[in-house]
Amino acid sequence: MGLDAAVLTDVLDGGYADIRAKIREQLRDSASVLDDAETMTRAEFRERVREVLVETAATGMPGLGFPVEYGGGNSVGGSIAAFETLAYGDLSVLVKFGVQFGLFGGAILQLGTKRHHDAYIADIVAGRLLGCFAMTEHGHGSNVAALSTVATYDAEAGEFIITTTRDDAYKDYIGNAAQHGELAVVFAQLVVGGESHGVHAFVVPIRVDGQPAAGVRIEDDGPKMGLNGVDNGRLWFDGVRVPREAMLNRFADVTPDGTYESAIENANRRFFTMLGTLIQGRVSVGGAGVSASKVALAIAIRYALRRRQFETGQEGDGESEQLLLDYGQHQRRLLPLLARTYALTFAQEVLVDQLDAVFSGQTTDDHARRELESRAAGTKALATWHATRTIQECREACGGAGYLAVNRFAALKADTDVFTTFEGDNTVLLQLVAKGLLTAYSTEFEDMDQLQMVRFVANMALETVVEQTGVRKVVERVRHLIPNQNDGEPDLRDPGYHLDLLRWREEHMLASVARRLKSGIDAGEAPGAVFSRVQDHLVATAHAHVEALVLSAFIAKVDSLPASEERQALVLLRDLYALSTIEADRAWFMEHGRLSSVRSKLVTAEVNRLCREIRPIARTLVDAFAIPEELLRARDLLGE
Ligand SMILES: Cc1cc2nc3c(=O)[nH]c(=O)nc-3n(C[C@H](O)[C@H](O)[C@H](O)COP(=O)(O)OP(=O)(O)OC[C@H]3O[C@@H](n4cnc5c(N)ncnc54)[C@H](O)[C@@H]3O)c2cc1C
């Protein structure tokens, strides 16, 4: 029978195969946009991208995540599947979609109430009303709580006055701002009766008949490293008045006479609750990173199956020079990245299912919501870093040909680079993950900032930290991992062993980071200084946590499949992901006595063996991504 790419595609596509199939069709039809990105001027290309957005909006696909009554499809999971598939194509188109439907539309849907939904959503879904999500300021990006745009309530007029209060408080990098946006969801500090209530969101007209609205100044951000089909820009507000109803009031409101009301008393918690409703964009970008990695790998692996360099004197297929993918080093470069791409696909699937459950109201548990937010942050960070690394490696693996724009790497590199920054800077996101781990996602700690978290951990008895992280249980469980403590070493291809190792690393790191925080505070150091000193440790802990989550998702996926060639192929990829991850951190495992030096070398040998076993099925494994040929576009490179 042999390995069947179509069967693997079904496994990869998961529950949204129909939606993905439709998007693949649309991508085939609009594939010429890839050429346009290279041949058009920036101004022309922006218009072209807008055209594609409006045309695609007419098909209903981009609105999938919105309620049916406004022309949507009521499926958050479906909308993310659509977005992930769109990421096989031009990424300016993708990001313009993300800004319009995910950020702008998503903010109105999630933070607004019926009056806002009735007023805007149908037009947004249909692509008739384009808008912006104006959160970031030049002075503050990651630290959103410190924004300096202010919305002051004027009770007499029943209006908010939106003002850019400082030189660096203008909104910056805002998608759709430079040219196409008519409205913006503006995040600003709300001031009522002289009292500040923290950051809230307001719908503000920024452009009327193509011209900046009164009191609004707009500047173009100009050429960017990539994504030049998206019109990013800057916004200044000089006392712009909007009606009281312009405040997106799902979580808080101001009465006409100027009384501030919110069901969530704590300002920090209110703010994090608001932000929590916006994680769909983060989940989408992570998924897009995985898709972009698939495009790069499909091209590089297919190239490596055509390109020959050097005679090696090996018995082979009768050709004098050897195929690149028959070189051990070439396998080493590409196949662990392929395995990690599969792993992240399944981790992303778990995340999307959880997101869908929470957003559809199926899961209402607060703890589950916080875990979801953490998983979204961690998966986005790992998936987008993976994209940057994979695309670079694949470019190099195609030699000079990889450098030609026609072969897609130029755009892939330039356009995906910023995925590590927007929708939350990856390093900052991993700190969020670490905070969740240290506070065990408890409600009472939701509203803590970093310094409060340090104090909290420091004030816990060490016993509690150890108890909370469950480290003791793990130590018991993994006693068998310690070399020379039992007779037989675990099988190197045992997924349970792999997962134990990764979990042990995570939990050991977590307990030791908690100890370090505590001992710093106990010694009288300032919380900020302690935090800064252990920050790399915190980030590494979060990283370790997410790698373990990704492996669990892969193991669960394989376990769910019936015995077949496809399952067997996934077993090889799963083991390669696990062992190459362990290998990458083998110094740490050796330092902590979990791998002997002999065992560490065996891990490396096993990674090499797995690469050789995967080599014959590598083509099928990338064909399974089902990327339309028109998008691979590698006429020269692949000669196919
Ligand atoms: C092309 C593009 C499109 C965008 N679109 C939008 C949009 O439509 N709407 C919108 O609101 N925003 C948008 N953004 C803004 C984007 O979300 C921010 O750039 C991002 O959140 C990072 O903020 P920053 O640029 O201020 O970086 P900073 O927060 O200043 O970070 C700079 C560096 O410092 C590090 N750093 C920051 N804080 C810490 C810390 N506590 N500890 C350790 N290291 C730290 C970060 O890791 C990073 O490497 C866009 C940006 C770009 C480039």
The ligand as an ORCA input file, in Angstrom:
! r2SCAN-3c Opt
* xyz 0 1
  C       4.257     45.281     11.233
  C       3.634     45.557     12.548
  C       2.263     45.577     12.670
  C       1.664     45.892     13.894
  N       0.301     46.023     13.952
  C      -0.270     46.501     15.103
  C      -1.660     46.828     15.132
  O      -2.377     46.701     14.133
  N      -2.176     47.313     16.296
  C      -1.414     47.485     17.422
  O      -1.936     47.930     18.429
  N      -0.084     47.186     17.407
  C       0.506     46.713     16.277
  N       1.854     46.436     16.248
  C       2.657     46.667     17.450
  C       3.167     45.404     18.113
  O       2.134     44.695     18.719
  C       4.283     45.823     19.090
  O       5.376     46.224     18.286
  C       4.662     44.725     20.038
  O       3.658     44.532     20.978
  C       5.984     45.023     20.770
  O       5.976     46.263     21.365
  P       7.206     47.270     21.140
  O       7.417     47.401     19.675
  O       6.922     48.499     21.894
  O       8.435     46.516     21.743
  P       8.968     46.608     23.249
  O       7.871     46.242     24.175
  O       9.645     47.899     23.456
  O      10.043     45.451     23.226
  C      11.350     45.629     22.679
  C      12.253     44.480     23.151
  O      12.344     44.533     24.563
  C      12.041     43.296     25.145
  N      11.287     43.524     26.387
  C      10.195     44.296     26.580
  N       9.764     44.208     27.850
  C      10.581     43.344     28.474
  C      10.649     42.822     29.790
  N       9.744     43.123     30.726
  N      11.614     41.932     30.069
  C      12.514     41.580     29.141
  N      12.502     42.039     27.888
  C      11.546     42.911     27.547
  C      11.181     42.558     24.138
  O      11.396     41.156     24.255
  C      11.695     43.098     22.813
  O      12.734     42.286     22.335
  C       2.467     46.104     15.042
  C       3.849     46.049     14.920
  C       4.439     45.798     13.707
  C       5.926     45.808     13.595
*
